[in-house]
Amino acid sequence: MSLYVGNLSYDVTREDLERVFAEYGDVKRVSLPTDRETGRPRGFAFVDMAADTQEDTIIKSLDGAEWMGREMRVNKARPRDDSRSGGGNGGNYRRTGF
């Protein structure tokens, strides 16, 4: 199961997220995207949990909870939409290598 976690503090670390979500079960992976220019977190993350059965409990417990001075948003992560434009390359072609 993959969860989207939004409205995070820019000071948050992967370890912070792992610690919070570990209270609800085994954390498989935490992805914390960073800004290319500044290197700081972008304010959201994806947390993959080992068991899908914990999803509703986690969302009910953490969505809207105040953490690190922010009101956290937690919901099911949606699959990535591959139909979006590829970033100015015409939208129909995807770079596969260099």
C-alpha positions in Angstrom: 0.0 0.0 0.0 1.3 3.4 -0.8 0.2 6.6 1.0 0.5 10.2 -0.1 1.6 12.5 2.8 1.2 16.2 2.1 1.6 19.6 3.7 4.8 18.5 5.4 7.4 20.8 7.0 10.4 21.5 4.9 12.5 20.2 7.8 11.1 16.7 7.7 13.5 13.8 7.0 12.9 10.2 5.9 13.7 9.1 9.4 11.0 11.3 10.9 8.4 9.8 8.5 9.6 6.3 9.2 9.3 6.8 12.9 5.8 8.2 12.7 4.4 5.5 10.3 6.2 2.6 12.1 3.7 3.1 14.9 1.1 1.7 12.5 3.1 -1.2 11.0 6.1 -2.1 8.9 7.3 0.7 6.7 8.7 -0.7 3.4 9.8 2.6 1.8 9.7 6.3 2.2 10.1 8.6 -0.8 10.7 12.2 0.0 11.1 14.2 -3.2 13.5 17.2 -3.0 13.7 20.4 -5.1 16.4 20.1 -7.7 17.7 23.6 -7.1 17.6 23.9 -3.4 17.8 20.3 -2.3 15.2 20.8 0.4 12.1 18.6 0.6 9.2 19.7 -1.5 6.6 19.3 1.2 5.2 15.9 0.4 6.2 12.3 0.5 5.1 8.8 -0.3 5.1 6.1 2.3 4.8 2.4 1.4 3.5 0.1 4.1 3.9 -3.6 4.2 0.2 -4.4 4.9 -2.7 -2.9 3.0 -5.0 -3.7 6.0 -3.5 -0.7 7.9 -4.4 1.9 5.3 -7.7 3.1 6.7 -6.4 3.2 10.3 -3.4 5.3 9.3 -5.5 7.7 7.2 -8.0 8.2 10.0 -5.3 8.7 12.6 -2.9 10.9 10.7 -4.9 12.9 8.2 -5.4 16.4 9.6 -3.0 15.7 12.5 -0.7 18.6 13.5 3.0 17.5 13.1 6.1 19.7 13.1 3.9 22.8 13.0 1.8 21.7 10.0 -1.5 20.0 9.4 -0.5 16.8 7.7 -2.6 15.4 4.8 -2.6 11.6 4.4 -4.5 9.7 1.7 -4.2 6.8 -0.7 -1.6 7.5 -3.3 -3.0 7.5 -6.8 -1.1 5.7 -9.6 1.1 8.0 -11.6 -0.7 9.4 -14.7 1.6 8.5 -17.6 -0.6 10.4 -20.1 0.8 13.8 -19.0 3.2 15.7 -21.2 6.9 14.7 -21.0 8.0 18.2 -20.1 8.3 20.2 -23.3 9.4 17.4 -25.7 6.2 17.3 -27.6 4.4 15.1 -25.1 4.4 12.0 -27.2 8.0 10.9 -26.7 9.8 9.7 -23.6 13.6 9.8 -23.3 14.8 6.3 -22.5 18.5 6.9 -22.2 21.4 9.1 -23.2 
